[in-house]
């Protein structure tokens, strides 16, 4: 089975740096797969991408070894299985707030007897290898999002679920549920305490800590001990590139516009 770069990084204790894909373009996915990121995530929750476009993006990434992930719209077994069948090496499952919801995510990612994933890896058997079924349960990445105050309160229970490979923190939704403004970071003590609690729980249970963000927050998160760190998004890179060009060509141009934080 094709090696999963993300898992290799985790096993070596090295931070895996990734990019978020929100634009429905197989070409931009291909370009970013060549850029050197360890992982790329196609966002079916908040991005502008539909399922057919996602398949094309996964195909475009396949010439490189950046790990292709998909954030599914919700913790629902049908779409989780369909994304894995299409060749995603793992899924990021949003809004996991309890042990029961984490168990449901794991079941959807694993074949029997440890899970309830239906068999039918139509593209995955080609993109990952003919031995896909024999190795899928041990290699597919099940990543649950801890992104609410409720999830933080129950984080020890969530990360103790067998089969949860990693936690992915959503700072914007976490901030919202703490009564703060959404964003990639927040200096409020309630936010920093929640981040610390998540890191501690992951360390205690041997689960990889991951987090959303950007190039400003990524070095800080790596220093904190996160091993799956978002450093950019396709839309953010587009905005930043355009602003940089305009700033050079037309000095004095307002280049403060930012792509929406996701």
N, C-alpha and C positions, 0 to 999 in steps of 0.2 A: 504494500500500500504506500502511496506517495507520502513522504515525510511531511509532517505539519510543523512548519517553522516556529509557530507560536509555542507549541509544546516544547520544542527543543530549547527555546529561550527560557521558558519556565523551569525546565529541569536543570538548567545551568545556573538558575538564580539571576538571570540577566533581565533587565527591563525590556519589554517588547513595545516598540513605538509604532503607533498606528495612525491611520487617516480615515475619516468618516466620509462616506459617499452619499450625497443627497440628490445629486443631479442625474436624470435618466439618460446617461450616455455611456455606451460601452467603450468609446474612444477615450474619454477622460478616465475611466476606470483602468484602461490599459496603460495610459500614460503614467498614472500614479502607481500602478503595479511595478513599473520600471524605475520608479523614483528611489526605491530603497527602503520603503516602509516594511516593517515586519508583518503587519496585518492591515487589511482593509475591511471596512464594514459597510455593506449595502444597507441603507436605512429604509425599511419598509414601514416604519411606524410614523415618522415625521417627515421623511424625505418625499420627493416628488416621483417616486419610482413605483411601477407596478410589477407584477410577477414576471411577465414576459420580458420586460426590460431588465429585471434582475438576472434572469437566466443569461441574457446576452452579456451582461457585465461580468458574471462569473466566468463565462467562456473567455472573455477578453483578458481576464487576469491570469488565466491558467498557464500562460507561457512563462510566467515568473513564479518565484517561490513565496511571495507574500501570501500569508494565510487568508483565504476568503471567508469572511464571516457575514452573517445577515442578522440585523436586528428585526425580529418579527413584530407584527403589529400588536400582538397580545399573547398571553400564555394560553395558547389553544393548540391542541395536538395536531389538527389538520394542517395548519400552515407551517408548524415546526417541521413535521415530516416532509411536507412538500418542498421546503427550502433545502433540507438535507438531501432529499432525493435529487435535487437539481445540482448538487455538488458543493454546497456550503460545507466548510470544514467544521463549522460550529454555529450556534445561534446565541444571540444575546436576547434574553427574555425580559421585557419591561415589567415594572410594577409588581415585583415579587415581594409580598408583605408578610408571609408566614411560612412555617415549615411545610404545611400542606401544599401551598402553592409551589414551593421549591421542589417537593416530591413530584408534583404533576409535571413540572418542566423536565425533570430527569426522566420520568417514564416516557415522555414524548420523544426524547432523544435516543433511547436505548431499545434495542430489540429484546424480545423475550429470551430468557426468563427474568431478566432484571428490569425490563421495561415493557412498554406496550406499543412501540413504534411498528407500524405496518410495513411489511416488506415490499419494496418496489423502487430500488435506487437507480432509476432510469438513466440519469446522466452520471451520477456519482460513481458507478462501476467503471465508467470510462475515464473520468477526470482523476479519480483516486487510484484505480487499479482493479484488476479482476478479483483480487482477494478482499475487496471492500467489506463484504458481509462478515468475514472471519475477524476483521480487525476494527470494525466501526464502533462497537461498544467501548473499546478501550482507547480510541483515538479521537472520536468526535467530541468537540468542546461544548459542554453545557455551561453557559455563563448566565447567571441570574442578576438582574439589576436590583440593588438596594438603593432606593431613591426617595424614601419617605421616612418621616419620623417614626411611623409605625414599624417599618422594616428595621430601622436601627434598634428600636426597643427589642425586637425579636431576632437580631442578627446572629446571635450564638446558635439559636435553634435552626435558622436558615442554613448557615454554613456547615452545620453538623450533618446535613443530609448527604448520605453516600451518593456519589455521582455528580455532585456540584463541583465543577472544576475551578470556577472562578466567580468572583463577585465583580460587578461593574457598577460603580457609583455614578449616579446622575446628579451632579451638583445643582442643576437648575430646579428640578422637582424637589430635591431634598431641601433646598432653600425655601421654596414655596411652602412646604408643609411645616417648616419651622417659623413661618410668619415673616420671612425675609424676601428681598427682591431676587428674582431668578438670575443666575449668572454662573460662570465657571468657577468662581471662588467667592468666599465671603469671610471677612475678619471677625464676624460675630462669634462669641464663645460657644453658643449652641451648635454652630456649624463645625467649628474646629474640634469640639468635643465629639461630635458624631463621627467625623472622619477618623479620629483616634480610636474610637470604639470599634469601628469597622475593621481597621487595620489590626487591632488586637485580636478580634475574633478570628480573622483570617489566619493570623499567625498561630493561634492556638489549635486550629482545626486543619492546618495544612492546605488551605484554600488560597488560590492566587488572588491578590487584590488588584482591581483595575479601576480606572476612573476616566470620565470624559474631561475634555479641556481643550487647550490650545497651546501654541508655542510659548506663551508667557507662563502658563501654569504647569506645563509638562516638566521642566527641570525641578520645580518644587515638589511635584508628586513623586518623581523618581527618588529625590533625596528623602522623602518621607517613607519610602519602601514599597511604593506601588510597582507592580511588575507588568502591568498592561495599561499603557498610557496613551491616550489620544493627544496628538500634537497639532493636528490640522484637520480641516474639512475641505472638500473640493470647492464649495461655494465660498468659504473663507479665503482660500488661496486665490480664487478668481478676483474677489474684491480687493484683497491686499495687493495683488499684482497690478490691477488697473489703477489703484490709488498711487502706487509707486511710480508708474509710468507718467501719469498726469502730473504728479508732483515734480518730476524731473523736467518734463516738457513745458509745463505751464506753472512756473513758480508762483506760489500764492494761492493755488487751487485748494479748495477745502477737500482734504482727503480723509476726513474723520469718519466717513460712513463705514459701517461694519456689517458684515453678513450676520444674519440671525444666529445666535448661539443655540446649538442643539445638544 
